[in-house]
Amino acid sequence: MNKNENLFYSFWQGGYEGADHINSCAHPLDMNASNQHRTHVREDYMLLQPFGLRTIRESIGWRLAEPTPNHYDFSFLEPVIEAAQEFDLQILWTLCHYGWPQDIDIFSPEFVERYARYAAAAAEFLAPFSKGEPIYTPINEISFLAYATCETTLIYPYGTHLRARSVEFKRQLVRAAIAGMEAIWKVDPRARFLHVDPLIHVIAPRGRPDLVEIAETVRLSQYQAWDMLSGSIEPELGGASKYLDIIGVNYYHSNQWEWETFNTLFWHLKDPRRRRFKDMLLEINERYGRGRPLVIAETSHVGSGRGEWITDITEEIIQAAHEGLVLQGICLYPILDRHGWENLDHWHRSGMWDVHPDAKGNLVRVMDKPYAKSLIEAQWKLAKTPYYQAFQPHDDQYIFCQNL
């Protein structure tokens, strides 16, 4: 299989927030319902057309699709699939976006077995709708999920009392991902897999040379899940090179911080201690081999900084391309606004479209025009870079930009 083949319908992509875990207040989340994406999916996909976004990321939600043990209901995906077929869009499906059936002990063998059965059922349902190789993310952000489950109170009912078991849960998630991939291949041998995790940079605070070593250890831990999947560490988990197929990195302004204080190295303040994004991309590209597909699976900013963020990210990609980096795609995530996991009344204003309720309670999509204009300008700028010349925007996109 040629790892450098064109995997996606479009280089520029859009992702819809799909977290479905139970938060610290015991509230079950369904982000695709709360921003009304599931009920307005055709409208949302229509809005993508002027921007040439033909590859999208969607989440199924294990907790949502398995309402009772070992019984699956994927019917809620049918309107999404129908709309994608109408607009000829490619969906990259995330199978587990932080949520799982609450009757499972996450440290038990049953967790792995149940996930594999669910993954096979999902692939069997989706296989008829894939014209080419279907691409799945088995478990979203394995490293972050292990941290959030065991070292914070973000994901109910677990928390800081499990801090000592964080790496143990990461291993369990890797076992589940591997079992899920094998189960999917039995159903659909065409399947490809996108494994995403945050790309981070961690440093010691000023005047704390005693924390330099631990900060670097934490920074390097970002690679653990990918290394486990590939079998380069802890081979007893069953990892092998074939499992680490496509690497996806998630990158936001808060992905760089000081160890111990957890103070963010703020992008909007141009903190001089920040590491350049291009160097972070080049490091992961070198670590896992230049022939392995690499995508930016999530990136966005909030408020008035959205347009400037995408302009900055594009410049970093261009600089990295001059040093040999080959990216397969970049996903604007979320493309549609989302509310907080803990505060359901706080909307992040981080998408290309914000949502505002009308008198009937419908969430009206309102484009952030500076972000939209910056995106189209970024598309044209990137297309002038030698490697990315194949991703030329259409002339009507330029006209659309001029009219914003």
C-alpha positions in Angstrom: 0.0 0.0 0.0 1.4 3.3 -1.0 1.5 5.5 2.1 1.9 8.7 0.0 -1.3 8.2 -1.9 -3.9 10.8 -1.7 -6.1 9.6 1.1 -8.7 12.4 1.3 -11.2 14.1 -0.9 -9.9 17.4 0.2 -6.8 18.7 1.9 -8.7 21.3 3.9 -11.3 19.5 6.1 -13.9 20.2 8.7 -14.6 18.4 11.9 -17.8 18.3 14.1 -17.3 18.0 17.9 -18.7 14.6 18.9 -17.8 14.1 22.6 -20.3 11.8 24.2 -18.9 11.1 27.7 -20.6 11.7 31.0 -19.1 14.9 32.5 -18.1 15.5 36.1 -21.7 16.6 37.0 -23.0 13.2 35.8 -24.5 14.9 32.7 -24.3 12.7 29.6 -23.0 14.7 26.6 -24.1 14.5 23.0 -22.4 17.4 21.4 -23.9 16.7 17.9 -27.3 17.0 19.4 -26.7 20.1 21.6 -25.5 22.2 18.7 -28.2 20.7 16.5 -25.8 19.4 14.0 -27.6 16.0 13.8 -30.9 17.7 13.0 -29.4 20.3 10.7 -26.7 18.1 9.1 -27.8 18.8 5.5 -27.7 22.6 6.1 -24.3 22.2 7.8 -22.8 20.3 4.8 -24.3 22.8 2.3 -22.4 25.6 4.1 -19.1 23.8 3.4 -19.5 23.9 -0.3 -18.0 27.4 -1.1 -14.9 26.4 0.9 -14.1 23.1 -0.9 -14.2 21.1 2.3 -15.1 17.6 1.1 -13.5 15.6 3.9 -15.1 15.8 7.3 -14.6 14.2 10.7 -17.7 12.9 12.5 -18.1 10.8 15.7 -20.4 7.9 16.3 -20.2 7.6 20.1 -19.8 4.1 21.6 -22.1 5.1 24.5 -24.7 6.4 22.2 -24.6 3.4 19.7 -24.7 0.7 22.4 -27.7 1.6 24.6 -27.9 -1.9 26.1 -25.0 -4.4 26.3 -24.1 -5.9 23.0 -27.1 -4.4 21.2 -26.3 -1.6 18.7 -28.4 1.1 17.1 -26.8 3.1 14.4 -30.0 4.5 12.9 -29.2 8.0 14.2 -26.3 8.1 11.6 -28.6 7.6 8.6 -29.4 11.4 8.0 -25.6 12.1 8.3 -24.8 9.5 5.7 -27.6 10.6 3.4 -26.4 14.2 3.5 -22.8 13.2 2.9 -23.8 11.1 -0.1 -25.8 14.0 -1.5 -22.8 16.4 -1.4 -20.2 13.7 -2.2 -18.4 14.1 1.1 -15.9 11.7 2.7 -16.5 11.0 6.4 -13.7 10.1 8.7 -15.5 8.3 11.5 -14.4 8.4 15.2 -15.7 5.3 16.9 -15.1 6.2 20.5 -15.1 9.9 21.5 -14.5 9.6 25.2 -17.8 7.8 26.1 -18.5 4.1 26.7 -21.3 2.1 28.2 -21.3 2.7 31.9 -21.8 -0.9 32.9 -18.2 -1.8 31.9 -15.2 -1.8 34.2 -12.6 0.1 32.1 -9.7 -1.9 33.5 -11.3 -5.3 32.8 -10.8 -7.6 29.8 -14.5 -7.1 29.0 -13.7 -3.4 28.1 -11.4 -4.6 25.2 -13.8 -7.4 24.1 -16.9 -5.2 24.2 -15.1 -2.4 22.3 -14.0 -4.8 19.6 -17.5 -6.1 19.1 -18.9 -2.6 18.8 -16.1 -1.6 16.3 -17.0 -4.6 14.1 -20.7 -3.7 14.3 -20.0 -0.1 13.3 -17.8 -1.1 10.4 -20.4 -3.6 9.2 -23.0 -0.8 9.2 -20.8 1.8 7.5 -19.0 -0.4 4.9 -21.7 -0.2 2.2 -21.5 3.6 2.2 -17.7 3.9 1.5 -16.8 4.2 -2.1 -13.1 3.8 -1.3 -11.0 2.9 1.7 -13.0 3.8 4.9 -10.9 5.7 7.5 -11.7 5.2 11.2 -10.3 6.7 14.4 -10.7 3.8 16.8 -10.3 5.8 20.0 -10.0 9.5 20.0 -6.9 11.0 21.8 -5.8 7.9 23.7 -3.1 9.8 25.7 -5.5 12.7 26.6 -8.3 10.3 27.4 -6.2 8.4 29.8 -5.1 11.6 31.5 -8.6 13.1 31.6 -10.2 9.9 33.0 -7.6 9.2 35.7 -6.0 12.5 36.6 -9.0 15.0 36.4 -12.7 15.0 37.1 -13.6 15.7 33.5 -15.0 12.3 32.8 -17.5 10.8 35.2 -17.3 8.8 37.4 -13.5 8.5 37.5 -11.0 11.1 38.8 -7.9 11.9 40.6 -8.0 8.9 42.9 -7.0 6.9 39.8 -3.9 9.0 39.0 -1.6 6.1 39.6 -3.5 4.1 37.0 -3.3 6.6 34.2 -0.7 4.8 32.2 -2.4 1.5 32.9 -5.6 2.9 31.3 -3.6 4.1 28.4 -2.3 0.6 27.9 -5.9 -0.7 28.1 -7.0 1.8 25.4 -4.2 0.7 23.2 -5.3 -3.0 23.6 -8.8 -2.0 22.8 -7.8 0.0 19.7 -5.7 -2.9 18.4 -8.6 -5.4 19.0 -11.0 -3.0 17.3 -8.8 -2.7 14.2 -8.5 -6.4 13.9 -12.3 -6.8 14.3 -12.9 -4.1 11.6 -10.5 -5.7 9.2 -12.4 -9.0 9.4 -15.5 -7.0 8.4 -13.9 -4.7 5.9 -10.3 -5.4 4.8 -10.1 -2.0 3.1 -10.2 -0.1 6.3 -7.5 2.5 7.2 -6.9 4.0 10.6 -6.2 7.5 11.8 -4.8 7.8 15.3 -5.0 11.3 16.8 -3.5 12.8 20.0 -2.5 16.3 21.0 0.9 17.7 19.9 2.3 19.4 23.0 5.3 21.3 24.3 6.1 21.5 28.0 8.9 23.4 29.7 10.1 24.2 33.2 9.1 27.6 34.7 11.6 30.4 34.7 14.1 29.9 37.5 13.3 26.2 38.0 16.1 24.2 36.5 15.2 21.4 38.8 12.0 20.8 36.7 13.7 20.7 33.3 14.1 16.9 33.3 10.5 16.2 34.4 9.1 18.7 31.9 10.9 16.9 29.1 9.6 13.6 30.3 6.1 14.9 30.3 6.6 16.3 26.8 7.9 13.0 25.5 4.9 11.2 27.0 2.8 12.6 24.1 4.3 9.9 21.9 3.5 6.9 24.2 0.2 5.9 22.6 1.6 6.0 19.1 4.7 4.1 20.2 2.6 1.5 21.9 0.4 1.0 18.8 3.5 0.6 16.7 5.1 -1.9 19.1 8.2 0.2 19.6 7.6 0.2 23.3 5.7 -2.4 25.5 5.4 -4.9 22.7 3.4 -7.2 25.0 0.4 -5.0 24.3 0.4 -6.5 20.8 1.4 -3.4 18.9 3.0 -3.5 15.4 3.9 -1.1 12.6 0.7 -2.0 10.6 -1.5 -0.5 13.4 0.1 2.9 13.3 -1.3 3.8 9.9 -2.2 7.6 9.7 -1.0 9.9 12.4 -3.2 12.9 13.3 -2.0 15.7 15.5 -4.4 18.0 17.4 -3.0 21.5 18.1 -4.5 24.5 19.9 -3.2 27.6 21.5 -3.2 25.9 24.9 -1.0 23.0 23.9 2.2 24.6 25.3 2.6 25.2 29.0 4.9 25.2 32.0 5.2 22.1 34.1 4.0 22.3 37.7 2.4 25.7 37.3 0.4 24.6 34.3 0.6 28.3 33.0 -0.1 28.4 29.3 2.6 29.8 27.0 0.1 32.2 25.4 0.1 32.3 21.6 -1.8 35.7 21.5 0.9 37.2 23.8 3.7 35.8 21.6 5.4 34.2 24.5 9.1 33.8 23.4 9.3 30.4 25.0 6.8 28.9 22.7 8.1 26.3 20.3 7.4 26.8 16.6 4.6 24.6 15.3 6.6 23.7 12.2 9.4 22.3 14.4 6.9 20.2 16.3 5.5 18.8 13.0 9.0 18.1 11.7 9.9 16.2 14.9 6.9 13.9 14.7 7.5 13.4 11.0 11.1 12.4 11.7 10.2 10.2 14.6 7.7 8.0 12.7 9.1 8.1 9.2 8.6 10.4 6.3 6.5 7.8 4.5 3.8 7.6 7.1 0.8 9.8 6.4 0.5 12.8 8.7 -2.5 15.1 9.1 -3.4 18.0 11.4 -6.6 16.4 12.7 -7.8 19.3 14.9 -6.9 23.0 15.1 -8.8 26.2 15.7 -8.9 29.2 18.0 -11.6 31.3 19.7 -13.2 34.6 19.2 -11.5 37.4 17.2 -8.3 35.3 17.0 -9.7 32.7 14.7 -8.6 34.2 11.4 -5.1 35.1 12.6 -4.7 31.6 14.0 -5.3 29.9 10.7 -3.1 32.4 8.9 -0.3 31.6 11.4 -0.8 27.8 11.1 -0.7 28.0 7.3 2.6 29.9 7.4 4.1 27.2 9.7 3.0 24.5 7.3 4.6 26.3 4.4 7.8 26.7 6.3 7.8 23.0 7.3 7.1 22.1 3.6 10.4 23.9 2.6 12.1 21.6 5.1 10.6 18.4 3.7 7.3 18.0 5.6 4.5 16.4 3.6 1.1 16.8 5.1 -2.0 14.9 3.9 -4.5 17.4 5.3 -5.6 19.9 7.9 -8.9 19.7 9.7 -10.6 22.8 11.1 -12.1 21.6 14.3 -14.7 22.4 15.3 -16.0 23.8 12.1 -19.3 24.4 13.9 -19.3 26.0 17.4 -19.5 23.9 20.5 -20.3 24.6 24.1 -18.1 23.6 27.1 -18.1 20.1 28.4 -18.7 21.3 32.0 -20.5 24.6 31.3 -23.2 23.9 28.8 -24.2 27.5 28.6 -20.7 28.7 27.5 -20.2 28.6 23.7 -16.6 28.7 22.7 -17.0 30.8 19.5 -14.4 28.6 17.9 -16.0 27.5 14.7 -16.4 28.9 11.2 -20.0 29.2 12.2 -21.3 30.3 15.5 -24.7 29.3 16.7 -27.4 31.7 17.9 -30.9 30.6 19.1 -33.9 32.1 17.3 -37.4 32.6 18.8 -38.3 29.0 18.2 -35.1 27.6 19.8 -33.4 26.7 16.5 -29.7 27.3 16.6 -29.1 29.6 13.6 -25.6 29.3 11.9 -23.8 32.6 11.7 -20.6 32.7 9.7 -17.5 34.3 11.3 -16.5 36.3 8.2 -12.9 37.2 9.2 -12.2 33.5 9.8 -13.9 32.5 6.5 -11.9 35.1 4.6 -8.6 34.1 6.3 -9.3 30.4 5.4 -9.8 31.2 1.7 -6.7 33.4 1.7 -4.8 30.6 3.4 -6.0 28.1 0.8 -4.6 30.3 -2.0 -1.4 30.9 -0.2 -0.7 27.3 0.5 -1.5 26.3 -3.0 1.5 28.4 -4.2 3.8 26.1 -2.2 5.3 23.5 -4.6 4.0 20.4 -2.8 0.5 21.8 -2.3 -0.1 23.0 -5.9 -2.5 20.1 -6.4 -4.8 21.7 -3.9 -5.7 24.8 -6.0 -8.9 26.5 -4.8 -11.6 27.1 -7.4 -12.1 30.6 -8.8 -15.5 30.8 -7.3 -13.9 30.4 -3.9 -11.8 33.5 -4.6 -15.0 35.4 -5.7 -16.7 34.2 -2.6 -13.8 35.6 -0.5 -14.0 39.0 -2.2 -17.7 39.2 -1.4 -17.3 38.5 2.3 
